Amino acid sequence: MNKIISVLQKMGPAGDAAADEALHVAAKIVQVAMRIKVYKVLRYRTGTLGANIKIGDVWEGKNGKSIVVGIGKGDVSKAFYGKFHEYGWTPLRKGQTSSARHRENIADKKASDIEYGNSKTNAHPFQRPAFEETKEIIAQTMEKIFIDAIQKEFTK
């Protein structure tokens, strides 16, 4: 794979386009796996979380090109609660105030805990397991895209 990447880097814009295409295809594979995993992990399935698993833009970092897929810790979309399923809830520390003061007005605390979670809610990850399950498929798919791009470039 390292040889393929070095050839792509020498190809210039065509190599960059192939890398972007491969990252988008890989992101789509992971996105589908995450959506399937979400429905296996969660008890209540409205479809909001699965529909809001997004694919970001390709960006260049110090270690090369990257793309973000899923729900992040800073997510504030309609599916913001997905980060709590993925990472769990952190218990309140001494002196820290709860942002969930609205619970005091809800008569049924159990219903509130089911809907909003509580400080004892464990993580039920779906993003990392979905990525781990699809790693080999992603590597094979990206390699095929890279080889096709190289063959196309050198058969011109």
C-alpha positions in Angstrom: 0.0 0.0 0.0 2.9 2.4 0.7 4.2 2.0 -2.8 0.7 2.8 -4.2 0.5 5.9 -2.1 3.9 7.1 -3.2 2.9 6.7 -6.9 -0.4 8.6 -6.2 1.6 11.4 -4.7 3.8 11.6 -7.8 0.6 11.8 -10.0 -0.3 15.3 -8.7 -3.9 16.4 -9.0 -5.0 13.0 -10.4 -3.6 11.3 -7.3 -5.3 13.8 -5.1 -8.6 13.2 -6.8 -8.2 9.4 -6.4 -7.4 9.8 -2.7 -10.5 12.0 -2.2 -12.7 9.5 -4.0 -11.3 6.6 -2.0 -11.9 8.5 1.3 -15.5 9.3 0.3 -16.2 5.6 -0.6 -14.6 4.4 2.6 -16.6 7.0 4.6 -19.8 5.8 2.9 -19.0 2.1 3.9 -18.4 3.2 7.5 -21.6 5.3 7.6 -23.7 2.4 6.5 -22.1 0.1 9.1 -22.7 2.8 11.8 -26.4 3.0 10.8 -26.8 -0.7 11.1 -24.9 -0.8 14.4 -27.0 2.0 15.9 -30.2 0.0 15.4 -28.6 -3.0 17.1 -27.3 -1.0 20.1 -30.2 1.3 21.0 -33.4 0.2 22.7 -35.5 3.0 21.2 -35.3 3.4 17.4 -36.8 6.5 16.0 -34.4 6.7 13.1 -33.1 10.2 14.0 -29.7 9.1 15.1 -29.1 6.9 12.1 -30.3 9.6 9.7 -27.9 12.1 11.3 -24.7 10.1 11.0 -22.9 12.5 8.6 -19.9 12.4 6.4 -17.6 15.4 6.6 -15.3 17.0 4.1 -11.9 15.7 3.2 -9.2 17.7 5.0 -5.5 17.7 4.9 -3.8 17.2 8.3 -0.2 16.8 9.4 -0.5 13.0 8.8 -2.2 13.2 5.4 -5.8 13.4 4.2 -8.7 12.5 6.5 -12.5 12.5 6.6 -14.8 12.5 9.6 -17.8 10.2 9.8 -20.4 9.9 12.6 -21.4 11.9 15.6 -18.7 13.9 17.4 -18.5 15.0 21.0 -19.3 18.6 20.0 -22.3 17.7 17.9 -25.3 19.9 18.4 -27.6 18.5 15.7 -31.0 16.8 16.2 -29.1 13.7 17.1 -26.8 15.3 19.8 -27.7 12.5 22.2 -25.8 10.0 20.0 -22.5 11.2 21.6 -23.9 10.1 25.0 -24.6 6.6 23.7 -21.1 6.5 22.1 -19.1 7.9 25.0 -21.4 7.5 28.0 -22.4 10.1 30.5 -19.8 11.5 32.9 -21.0 11.6 36.6 -21.2 15.1 38.1 -18.2 16.1 40.2 -18.6 17.7 43.6 -19.7 21.3 43.2 -20.7 20.8 39.5 -24.2 21.7 38.6 -26.5 19.6 36.4 -27.6 21.0 33.1 -30.6 18.8 33.4 -32.6 20.9 35.8 -35.7 20.4 33.7 -36.0 16.9 35.3 -37.3 18.5 38.5 -40.5 19.4 36.6 -41.0 15.9 35.2 -43.3 13.8 37.3 -42.0 10.4 36.2 -38.2 10.3 36.9 -37.8 6.8 35.3 -39.3 8.1 32.0 -37.0 11.1 32.2 -33.9 8.9 32.7 -34.9 6.7 29.8 -35.3 9.7 27.5 -32.4 11.9 28.7 -30.1 9.4 30.4 -28.5 9.9 33.8 -25.1 10.0 35.4 -25.0 6.2 35.7 -25.7 5.5 32.0 -22.9 3.4 30.4 -21.5 3.9 27.0 -23.0 1.9 24.2 -20.6 2.5 21.4 -21.6 2.1 17.7 -19.0 4.2 15.8 -15.7 2.5 16.7 -17.1 -1.0 16.5 -18.5 -0.2 13.0 -15.2 1.1 11.9 -13.3 -1.9 13.3 -15.7 -4.3 11.6 -15.2 -2.6 8.2 -11.4 -1.9 8.3 -10.4 -4.7 5.9 -13.2 -4.0 3.4 -12.2 -0.3 3.5 -8.5 -1.2 2.9 -9.4 -3.4 -0.1 -11.8 -0.9 -1.6 -9.3 2.0 -1.3 -6.5 -0.1 -2.8 -8.8 -1.0 -5.8 -9.6 2.7 -6.3 -6.0 3.6 -6.1 -4.9 0.9 -8.6 -7.6 1.9 -11.0 -6.6 5.5 -10.9 -2.9 4.6 -11.5 -3.8 2.3 -14.4 -6.1 5.0 -15.9 -3.3 7.7 -15.5 -0.6 5.5 -17.2 -2.8 4.2 -20.0 -3.5 7.7 -21.4 
